[in-house]
Amino acid sequence: MKTVLLGVSLMSALVLSGCQPSASSESDNDTSSSLNSEVTESQSSSTDETETSEASSSAQSSMESTEETPDEQQAFQYKINPVTSVVEPIDAETESKVALLTFDDSPDQHAVDIAEQLKSINAPAIFFVNGMYIESDEGKDKLKQIYDMGFEIGNHTQTHPNLSTISSEEQREEILKTNELIYEVTGEKPHFFRAPHGVTTETSDAIMAEEGMVSMNWTYGYDWEADYQTSEALTDIMLNTEYLNDGANLLMHDRTWTNEAVLPIAEGLIDKGYTLVDPKLIETPERED
């Protein structure tokens, strides 16, 4: 189980972990193994109509900045820990009990539905896109819908390779082609990158610096494991895992059961007192798109 990420020094342990997109992502079976809970020491200590209304109110402030012009957007309040990928406040006055929702392998089958549900309660998230899904007109339309709802769009490479197994030239093609496709649809290059299987390289690190992007992995996720491929089981583990702490970076995917669980998970986090952090408040390098 690729539940918790150990950071750069243990990226090789994640070679077989991570999402495995294909024409039908739901049939993929990951072979990742469990990473022990010692990593938590390096991280931050981290429905009825009435409930939906309360969740919408609680998440409203997180999503509002997506509707502002660039000059009106709030200053950065958070940063991504480069080792643990935990979301950390930039200063002591900023709320620390936050969680970041992220969805990989988008937009395959369910990403638009997931986005619509989150939008209904003003819950922000990052959708990490595989370029192969946005080469068609249908894929471009799905991405445009997600972007127009105000969600952050991240880069998850073109074809989802393990970057450590391909050449530097191929790595550049995987990352930069996806950036170009996303820019073609949204007019904005991604600010965030997630390497397939959590495996980054010197080449990918160099591209991040050149492109003004932030590389992030995750704190925990479960929706690729057979035991959690129902909405009930997935909701329970995502809300009650020992790895849910301040700044948790939650990994999910474009899957049927995730689509069914997304609202209970988002509302459950809010009920536990977590603010769903707006990615636009997370520090990224200055650059010109």
N, C-alpha and C positions, 0 to 999 in steps of 0.2 A: 504494500500500500504506500503510495507516495504522499502520505499525509502531511509531513512537515518538511520544509526545505532547509538544508543546512548551510546554504550559501556557496560562495565561490569555491572554497576549499574542498567541498564535497560534491561538486557538480557531476563528477564521474559516476557517483552513486545513482544518479538520476537518468542514466543512459536509456534504461528501458521504461522509465516512468513518463508521465505526461499523456496528453491527449493524442489519439491516433485517428485523424480525420480520413475519411474516404467518401465515396459517393453516398454511402449510408453510414454515418458516424455511429449510429446506435448499435451496430453489429460488432464494433471493435472491442477487443478484449485486451486491456493493458496488462503487462506482466510485472508491474512495479511492486517492490517490496517495501515493508514498513520501515520508516526511519524513526529511531528511538526518540523518546521524549526529552532527552537531555538538551536538545536544541532549544527548548522553551526557555532555558535559563539565559540564552543570548537574545531573546526577544523581549519586547515590551510586555510588562505584566498585563499582559493583556489577558369561518370568519363571518362574523356578522357585520352589518353595516356600521355599527358603532365602532367596532375594532378597526375597520377599514378607514373610517373618518379620522380616528385618532392617529393611525399610522401615517396617513397623508399629512396631517398637521405636523407631526414630529419630523417628517422627512422634508417638509417644504423648504426650510432654509437651506438645506444641502443642495437642492435642485435649482434654486432661484437663480444662481449665478450663470446657469446655462442660457438664460434668457436675456442677459445683459450684453451690451456692446463691449468690445475689448477694453475701452477706456473706463468703463464703469465696473469691470470685474474687480472683486476683492483681491488684495495682495495674497501671495502664497502664505498658507498657514501650516502646511505639512511638508514632509519630505519622505522619500523612500529610503529606508536603511539599506545600504548597498550589499550587506551581507545576508540579512534575514528577510528582506523585502517587506518588513513591517512598516506601517504608516506611522510616522513619528511627528509630534508637534514641533514646530520650529522654535517656539518659545514657551515658557512656563505658563503663560496666561491662556494658551490655546487648549481647548478641550482634548483630552487624551483618550476618552472612551469612545473610540470610533472603530468602524469596520469598513473595509473596501470590498465591494462586490465586483467580480470580474468573470467574464464568460469567454472561453476560448472556442476555436473552430467555427467562428461566425463568418457570414450568415449562411448556414447550411439549410436546415429545415425549420427550426423553431425560434431563431434569434429575434425575428420581428415580433412574434407573440410574447416572448420573454420581455422585450423592450416595452411593449404596450402595457403589460401588467405592471412593470416597475413604474412607468410613467403615470399610471392611474393613482399611485400613492406618492408621486414625486420622489421616488427613490433613485439616486444616481448610480452609475456603474460604468465600467470600461468593457467594451466589446472588442476582443482581440480577433482580428480578421486574418483568415488565410486567403492569399491573393487568388488562388485557384477557384474560390467561390464567387469572385466578383469579376471574372472575365466575361461572363455572359450578361446580356441585358437584364435578365431576371435577377441575377446576383447583384448587379449594380443598383437596381431598383430597391432591393431589400436593404442594401447598405444605406442608400439615400434616405429611406424611411427611418432607419435607426438614428442616423445622424440628425435628421430634421427634428426628431423628438428631443434632441439636446444631449444625447449620450456621447461620451468620449470614445473615439475609435483608436484602437491600438494595432500594432503590427505583430503578426504571429507567423511570418514567413509565407512564401508562395505555396510550397507543397508539403510543409511540415517535416523536413528532414531533421535528423540529428546532426547539428552543425559540425560536430567534431569528426564526422565521417566523410565530409565532402571538402573539396578544395577551397582555398580562400576566394578564388574567382566565383565559384558556385555559391558560396555564402553571400557574397556581395549581390549576386543576381537574385537570390532568394529574398533578401531584405529590401533591396532598393526597388525591385520590380513591384513588390507589394506596396511600398510607399507611393510609387508613381500611380498605381491603380487607385489607391485610396484618394490621392490628390485629384485625380481625374473626376471622381464622383463628388467629393466634398469641398474641393478647393483648399484643403488644409492637409499638410503632412502630419502623420502621427507623432505624438510626443512620447508615447510609451511603446516599449518592445517587450515581448515575452518569447523567449527561446523555446522551441519545442523540446519537451522532455526536461526542461530546466537547464539545458546544457549550453552554456555560453563559451566563447573562444576569444583568443586575442584579436582575431579578425572582427568578430561581432562587437567587441568592446571598442575597437577603433572606429567602426562604422557609427556606433552610438555617439561617440565624440564628434565625428564629422557632421552628423545629421542633427545634432542637438537633441538627442533622445535619451530617455531614462530607461534602463533595462531593469525589469522586475520579474521575480518569480512568484512565490506564494507562501502562505503559512500552512494552509491545509485545504484538502478537497477530497471527495469520495465518490463522485457520481459515475466514475468509470468502473467501479468495483461491483461485482455481481450482487453482493449483499445489500447494496444501496440503490438498486435500480427500480425502486418503487418510490412514489412521492412521499409516502409515510416514513419509510426507513431513511430516506435522504434528509427529509426535514428534521427528523429526530437527531441524527448524527451531526448535522451542520450546526444545530443550536446547542447541543449538549456535549460536544467533544471537549476534551481537556485543553485543546489547542485554541479555543476561542478566548482570546485575551485582548487587551487594549491594542489597537492598531492592526488587528488580524486582517490578512489579505486573503480573501476567500476565493478559491478556484472552483469554477463550475464550467459546464460545457453546453453546447447546443444539442440537447437530448430531450426525448419525450418526457421522461420522469423528472428532469430538471425543470422543464417548462411547467409541469404540473405542481412542482414544489416551490417555485420561485416566490410566490406571494407569501405563503406561510413562513418561508425562511426570512424574507425581508421584514415582514411584520413581527416575527418572533425576535429578531435582533433588536428592533425598536422597543418591543416590550421588555427586553432585558436591559434597556437603558443605553444601547449603542446608537450613536449617530452614524448614519450611512454617509461617509465622506464623499464630497464632490471631487472628482479627479482634477477639476480645474483649479482647486485650491492646493494641489500638490506641486511642489517646486519642480520646474523643468528649466533647462538651459535657455538663455535668450538666443533667438535665431530669427532669420527671415525665411518664411515659407517660400 
